[in-house]
Amino acid sequence: MAHLSITDAAAEQIRRVLEERGHGLGLRVSVKPSGCSGYSYVLDFADESADDDVAFQERGVTVYVAPDALEMLDGSEVDYVNEGLNRFFRFNNPNVKDQCGCGESFSV
């Protein structure tokens, strides 16, 4: 069975955004062919669950993963980081073999 973990910082940010939006079930994650390395992460907030979504619940939040992205994301940690003026979700993905210099795309 696939596994995805969620850090405290990511869980706090997911809760914060859902509270600001006033609705939603959790964070939705998928991947798409893109960039110079092959794939990029696609993030959105889930307002409903699709029948084929795989849901990971941890630290009081839910992350929904598209089934076609499950193998590429298996074992990943979803984190939320502050680096200077930049704030973003980061994936610590053990399946990544290479990524582009800007960090926007990866290959598995």
C-alpha positions as CSV (number, residue, x, y, z in Angstrom):
1,M,0.0,0.0,0.0
2,A,1.3,3.5,-0.9
3,H,2.3,5.9,1.8
4,L,2.4,9.7,2.0
5,S,3.3,11.7,5.1
6,I,2.4,15.2,6.1
7,T,4.6,17.5,8.2
8,D,3.2,19.7,11.0
9,A,4.0,22.8,8.9
10,A,2.1,21.4,5.8
11,A,-0.9,20.3,8.0
12,E,-1.1,23.8,9.5
13,Q,-1.0,25.5,6.1
14,I,-3.7,23.2,4.7
15,R,-5.9,24.0,7.7
16,R,-5.2,27.7,7.4
17,V,-6.1,27.8,3.7
18,L,-9.3,25.7,4.1
19,E,-10.3,28.0,7.0
20,E,-9.7,31.1,4.9
21,R,-11.6,29.6,2.0
22,G,-14.5,28.6,4.3
23,H,-14.9,25.2,2.6
24,G,-13.0,22.3,1.3
25,L,-11.9,18.8,2.2
26,G,-8.1,19.0,1.9
27,L,-5.2,19.3,-0.5
28,R,-5.3,17.6,-3.9
29,V,-2.0,16.4,-5.4
30,S,-1.3,15.1,-8.9
31,V,1.5,15.2,-11.4
32,K,1.5,16.2,-15.0
33,P,4.1,15.9,-17.8
34,S,5.9,19.2,-17.8
35,G,9.1,21.1,-17.6
36,C,12.6,20.1,-18.7
37,S,12.8,17.0,-16.4
38,G,9.6,15.3,-17.2
39,Y,6.9,15.9,-14.5
40,S,5.7,18.7,-12.2
41,Y,3.5,18.6,-9.2
42,V,-0.1,19.9,-9.5
43,L,-1.7,21.2,-6.3
44,D,-5.2,22.4,-5.7
45,F,-7.7,22.3,-2.8
46,A,-10.3,19.5,-3.0
47,D,-13.9,20.6,-2.5
48,E,-15.1,17.1,-3.1
49,S,-13.5,13.6,-3.4
50,A,-13.4,11.7,-6.7
51,D,-14.3,8.0,-6.6
52,D,-10.8,7.0,-7.5
53,D,-8.9,9.4,-5.2
54,V,-6.6,7.9,-2.7
55,A,-6.9,9.8,0.6
56,F,-4.1,10.1,3.2
57,Q,-5.1,11.5,6.6
58,E,-2.5,12.6,9.0
59,R,-2.3,15.4,11.6
60,G,-6.0,16.3,11.2
61,V,-5.8,17.0,7.5
62,T,-6.4,15.0,4.3
63,V,-4.3,14.9,1.1
64,Y,-6.0,13.4,-1.9
65,V,-3.8,11.9,-4.6
66,A,-4.8,11.1,-8.1
67,P,-4.4,7.3,-8.8
68,D,-2.1,7.9,-11.8
69,A,0.3,9.9,-9.5
70,L,0.3,7.4,-6.7
71,E,3.4,5.4,-7.8
72,M,5.4,8.5,-8.4
73,L,4.5,10.0,-5.0
74,D,4.7,6.8,-2.9
75,G,6.9,7.4,0.2
76,S,6.8,11.2,-0.2
77,E,6.6,13.7,2.6
78,V,4.5,16.8,2.0
79,D,6.1,19.8,3.8
80,Y,5.5,23.6,3.8
81,V,8.5,25.8,3.9
82,N,9.4,29.4,4.3
83,E,12.6,30.4,2.5
84,G,13.1,34.2,2.7
85,L,10.1,35.7,1.0
86,N,9.0,32.5,-0.6
87,R,6.5,30.1,1.0
88,F,5.5,26.9,-0.7
89,F,4.6,23.2,-0.4
90,R,7.7,21.0,-0.9
91,F,7.7,17.3,-1.7
92,N,10.5,15.3,-0.3
93,N,10.1,12.5,-2.8
94,P,12.4,9.4,-2.6
95,N,11.4,8.4,-6.1
96,V,12.9,11.5,-7.8
97,K,15.9,10.5,-9.9
98,D,16.6,14.0,-11.3
99,Q,15.1,17.5,-11.2
100,C,15.6,20.7,-13.1
101,G,17.8,23.5,-11.8
102,C,14.8,25.6,-10.8
103,G,13.1,22.7,-9.0
104,E,9.9,23.0,-10.9
105,S,10.0,19.6,-12.6
106,F,11.4,16.1,-11.9
107,S,11.9,12.7,-13.3
108,V,11.3,9.3,-11.7
